Amino acid sequence: MTTPQTNFIGISVSGTRARAALVNENGLVGETKVREIAPKTLIPQLAEMVQELQSSGLQVSAIGVAIPGLVNRQTDRVVAPRDFSTTIVEDLHGELTRATGLRVEIENDANAAAYGEYKVGAGRGARNLFYMMIGNGIGGAIILDGKLWTGASGFAGEVGHITIDAEGLECVCGNTGCLETVASAPSIVRRARERLNRDGTSSLSRLALNKSFTAEDVAHQANEGDDFALMMIERTGKYIGTGVASVINLLNIERIVLGGGVMDAGTLILNPIIQEVKRRAFQPCFEATEIVAAKLGLDGAPIGAAMLARDAHTV
């Protein structure tokens, strides 16, 4: 008699949207649910998504939740959430456990996405990797000898707060000139607007016709051959490359995996990143490192959260 396969539910929560995936023990996604959420009713809405995924009749053993912000897995507490007030998600673990009756594991979204890429994505086959998530914020995660390394209190990998420009803008963390202030999606939009406003020749860009363009629009126009958008993407790649070079010099890591919405620009941003890393990194370290784009897209964090729930007692 064949033993039924165990399944897990991985959920990523960001801003006003949650993405939940039913994931089998091999990391394959069977079904997904995407929903706009209201912060005040976050727990009931997540519990409802879990129930909908359970309605298929497949056995679900545990839930993994990926959330932007600092997560202390030793205490199962969200310490510094990025998109929610602390009172709403501080005991996300306990409240969702009670609401669903299932074991729940919570993790920072970059850590979860890194684990997903390591298990079934662009990190597969590497024992040591660094993952960088470049989206509304910039997060990072470290996997050493096949295990997620989160530091003394669970907060390791905050590469978005590496100082790139000591005289730069103030960051949400209180520092100035962090990588996040120049290379996150909102920062790309800000820099593009500033350039459009002060450079008359940039008005030829199709972005000038759109008052509410996004970082995704910049990437799209770059892929369409818009010179201004290409310049903005290439400069963003240089900023990211500066941060990646610091990581390589510090860790002498086997593989760097770059994910998040900003990487939708594909080789247009990956190539400038690699060139800047080559220019700035200690050459023997650079030559030992492979730099690749993530493969799992929006499913990366849900898959990783589900895999972390699967492996919670072994990692």
C-alpha atoms as one frame of an Amber mdcrd trajectory, in Angstrom:
protein
   0.000   0.000   0.000   1.401   3.407  -1.010   1.934   5.911   1.785   0.116
   9.194   1.013   2.446  12.085   0.294   2.780  14.749   2.965   1.990  18.325
   1.952   2.726  21.723   3.435   1.287  25.196   2.988   3.632  28.109   2.401
   2.366  31.684   2.693   4.135  34.932   1.840   2.654  38.139   3.197   3.748
  41.499   1.828   2.015  44.853   1.914  -1.670  44.227   1.282  -1.305  40.875
  -0.473  -0.880  37.282   0.625   0.175  34.387  -1.598  -0.395  30.853  -0.340
   0.774  27.660  -1.998   0.097  23.992  -1.392   3.545  22.416  -1.663   4.399
  18.722  -1.583   7.380  17.274   0.272   9.517  17.593  -2.876   8.896  21.326
  -3.203   6.414  21.130  -6.077   3.473  23.551  -6.019   0.054  21.993  -6.491
  -2.260  24.960  -6.029  -1.937  28.645  -5.151  -4.228  31.284  -3.698  -3.598
  35.038  -3.951  -5.628  37.521  -1.967  -5.688  41.197  -1.086  -5.696  41.433
   2.698  -6.686  43.955   5.345  -4.107  44.167   8.154  -6.701  44.285  10.941
  -8.132  40.901   9.917  -4.853  39.323   8.813  -5.069  36.133  10.888  -8.644
  35.164   9.922  -7.866  35.803   6.255  -4.729  33.660   6.341  -6.637  30.918
   8.149  -9.316  31.038   5.448  -6.683  30.654   2.714  -5.303  27.634   4.554
  -8.778  26.139   4.770  -9.340  26.644   1.041  -6.094  24.843   0.225  -7.008
  22.026   2.604 -10.341  21.540   0.816  -8.573  19.453  -1.844  -8.504  16.651
   0.698  -4.697  16.315   0.681  -2.959  15.828   4.003  -1.321  19.041   5.279
   1.231  18.680   8.059   2.352  22.252   8.746   2.286  25.871   7.614   5.230
  28.146   6.876   4.750  31.917   6.787   7.222  34.355   5.215   6.944  37.984
   6.290   9.027  41.122   5.632  10.882  42.231   8.738  12.942  40.756  11.528
  11.808  37.382  12.835  13.242  35.639  15.874  12.588  31.944  15.291  13.854
  31.065  18.766  10.915  32.918  20.295   8.569  32.632  17.278   8.067  36.392
  17.354   8.011  39.034  14.609  10.281  41.658  16.148  10.329  44.438  13.545
   7.721  43.955  10.787   8.128  46.056   7.651   4.549  46.275   6.351   2.441
  45.857   9.505   2.244  47.306  12.981   3.927  45.168  15.603   0.656  44.635
  17.487  -0.907  42.924  14.445   1.834  40.360  13.739   3.898  40.095  16.914
   2.203  36.798  17.861   1.438  35.719  14.302   2.796  32.276  15.165   0.526
  31.660  18.146  -2.610  33.171  16.646  -2.337  31.293  13.342  -1.599  28.051
  15.187  -4.785  28.453  17.208  -6.821  29.489  14.155  -5.778  26.517  12.002
  -4.871  23.768  14.462  -1.659  23.149  12.489   1.986  23.579  13.384   3.202
  26.969  12.148   6.734  28.159  11.362   7.432  31.834  10.639  10.465  33.306
   8.889  11.739  36.489   7.297  10.694  36.614   3.630  14.237  36.776   2.232
  15.286  33.787   4.350  12.269  31.836   3.123  12.879  32.718  -0.531  16.543
  31.789  -0.147  15.603  28.392   1.249  13.183  27.809  -1.624  15.827  28.677
  -4.211  18.353  26.497  -2.390  16.065  23.478  -2.313  14.424  23.583  -5.752
  15.540  26.734  -7.589  18.648  28.591  -8.695  20.593  27.569  -5.600  20.157
  23.859  -6.116  23.440  21.977  -6.022  25.296  24.625  -3.987  26.184  24.038
  -0.348  26.875  27.690   0.408  24.977  30.621  -1.034  23.869  34.176  -0.416
  20.434  35.269  -1.572  19.487  38.894  -2.162  15.829  39.921  -2.485  15.506
  43.241  -4.329  11.965  44.591  -4.223  10.191  47.198  -2.095  13.063  46.678
   0.314  16.336  44.801   0.020  16.864  41.736   2.150  19.433  38.999   2.215
  19.900  35.480   3.488  22.840  33.179   4.079  22.945  29.413   3.641  26.110
  27.756   4.916  26.833  24.060   4.542  23.231  23.487   3.512  21.679  25.260
   6.497  20.047  28.668   6.835  22.329  30.799   9.013  20.355  33.513  10.779
  22.866  34.868  13.281  22.754  35.352  17.039  19.122  36.494  17.185  17.739
  35.586  13.763  18.506  38.859  11.990  21.495  37.997   9.766  21.588  38.921
   6.098  20.358  42.526   6.193  22.417  43.473   3.150  20.021  46.291   2.275
  21.593  48.280   5.083  25.163  48.083   3.851  26.306  51.703   3.435  26.804
  52.584  -0.240  26.964  56.378   0.049  27.907  57.849   3.438  26.525  61.228
   2.303  23.329  59.734   0.895  19.687  59.780   1.926  18.392  58.696   5.300
  17.156  55.106   5.345  14.182  53.682   7.236  16.713  51.998   9.547  18.060
  55.393  10.665  21.378  55.118   8.825  22.221  57.169   5.739  23.172  55.973
   2.281  22.108  52.332   2.647  21.877  50.132  -0.448  18.103  50.148   0.024
  17.995  53.928  -0.491  19.287  53.630  -4.061  18.430  50.153  -5.364  15.034
  49.144  -3.950  11.989  49.465  -6.214  10.743  52.746  -4.629  14.274  54.160
  -4.810  14.534  53.370  -8.517  11.304  55.299  -9.091  12.533  58.233  -6.973
  15.862  58.431  -8.803  14.117  58.198 -12.187  11.703  61.025 -11.293  14.554
  63.225 -10.083  16.449  62.654 -13.305  13.369  63.288 -15.451  12.789  66.594
 -13.649  16.308  67.945 -14.064  17.385  66.519 -17.433  15.523  67.890 -20.451
  16.750  65.161 -22.798  15.199  62.474 -20.614  11.731  63.732 -21.567  12.095
  61.590 -24.677  11.656  58.558 -22.455   8.210  56.965 -22.485   8.372  57.042
 -18.677   7.921  60.830 -18.860   4.388  60.267 -20.194   3.388  58.203 -17.154
   3.015  60.204 -13.935   2.650  57.106 -11.760   5.226  54.714 -13.219   6.675
  51.907 -11.103   9.992  50.074 -10.977   8.304  47.356 -13.045   7.537  50.008
 -15.694  11.198  51.048 -15.715  12.220  47.417 -16.248   9.609  46.968 -18.986
  10.698  50.091 -20.856  14.331  49.033 -20.540  13.443  45.708 -22.130  11.681
  47.673 -24.887  14.891  49.571 -25.609  14.121  52.911 -23.906  17.551  54.571
 -23.445  16.637  56.433 -20.255  15.134  53.343 -18.618  18.209  51.344 -19.679
  20.464  53.897 -18.013  18.454  53.742 -14.768  18.541  49.943 -14.724  22.286
  49.857 -15.441  23.019  52.340 -12.646  20.864  50.338 -10.274  22.884  47.271
 -11.273  26.076  49.080 -10.313  24.709  49.913  -6.863  23.629  46.314  -6.328
  26.974  45.074  -7.615  28.750  47.196  -5.010  26.750  45.494  -2.271  27.270
  42.029  -3.756  31.038  42.625  -3.946  31.088  43.322  -0.199  29.252  40.041
   0.441  31.672  38.093  -1.750  34.709  39.639  -0.079  33.317  38.823   3.356
  31.992  35.312   2.788  33.926  33.901  -0.197  30.573  32.357  -1.035  29.984
  29.675  -3.677  26.868  31.179  -5.273  24.954  34.477  -5.202  21.257  34.228
  -6.107  19.463  37.494  -6.960  15.678  37.626  -6.698  12.791  40.038  -6.181
  10.793  42.191  -8.575  13.703  44.407  -9.629  15.343  41.362 -11.225  12.474
  41.251 -13.745  14.803  43.328 -15.924  16.734  40.097 -16.512  20.152  40.305
 -18.126  19.791  44.085 -18.471  20.389  44.370 -14.733  22.255  41.095 -14.103
  25.106  41.963 -16.486  25.852  45.392 -14.900  25.733  43.735 -11.477  28.298
  41.143 -12.504  30.539  43.740 -14.154  30.491  45.943 -11.049  31.204  42.974
  -8.804  34.138  42.032 -11.019  35.471  45.583 -10.715  35.097  45.833  -6.942
  35.506  42.362  -5.461  38.780  40.721  -4.463  39.545  38.867  -7.687  40.167
  35.359  -6.277  36.850  35.594  -4.395  35.025  36.840  -7.498  36.365  33.994
  -9.607  35.145  31.449  -7.045  31.577  32.803  -7.032  28.709  32.157  -9.453
  26.174  34.998  -9.716  22.735  33.972 -11.015  19.140  35.182 -11.115  16.513
  33.435  -8.989  14.220  30.955 -10.760  11.112  30.601  -8.601   9.664  34.105
  -8.954   6.654  34.871  -6.768   6.526  31.270  -5.557  10.017  31.443  -4.043
   9.007  32.625  -0.571   5.909  30.367  -0.266   7.911  27.330  -1.397  10.741
  28.192   0.961   8.360  28.760   3.873   6.740  25.384   3.190  10.143  23.674
   3.003  11.199  25.323   6.257   8.019  23.975   7.849   8.921  20.541   6.472
  12.492  20.701   7.777  11.871  22.652  10.999  13.197  19.928  13.262  16.222
  19.086  11.128  17.639  22.477   9.998
